[in-house]
Amino acid sequence: MKLIAPTFGLALVVLSTGCPLVEVTAEIPEACLIQHDIQVEGVPTDMANHISSSFTFEDLGGFDQLKQFDPQMHFTRATITATSGVDDLAFISDAKVDVASASPDSTLPMKTFYQCSGGDCPVEGKAMDIPVLATDDISAYIDTGSLAIALDASGHMPTDAWTMDATICVEGSGSYSK
């Protein structure tokens, strides 16, 4: 009986100080968005050796579950993979990936998050990993519900059409207290 009164008093002191009863910090593992079968037109030999392709990730609803953890998210990697029409991606010498919100109400700017140039684009057969350029928190972009992706590449582009898949990955951390 003597132990209950001091314990109850200590509990009241802890509760009145405003300290959280529960605080959890967690790493958010890498999650990837994949756009399949992006059509790339062949480049006529008398034109500049440059291609541009854009697409939108419309459904980012899976990230809604993370909002309660006040996440800090950042891009980790971007990979393009040729799926038909070319044997490898060695013809690309420069590449960049710009990201913006696809929401018409968003004021977030288009920003370059991945880039390689001067032949330093790591190619392994049909896949190219474009290095992360900016590791800024992208939570505001994800919160808009959709991402607009613009991919630009240059080099000795093929004259025939080809297709590719694009993979954009994110990870982060978050915390929750109550």
Protein Blocks (a to p, Z undefined) as FASTA:
>chain_A
ZZmmmmmmmmmmmmmnopafbdcdddddddddddehiacddddfkbccddddddddfblm
lmmmmmmnopadddfbdcdddfbhpabfklpmbdcdddddfbfkbcbdcddfbdceehia
ccehjaccdddfblcdfklmmmnopacdddddedjddfbdcdddddddddddddddZZ
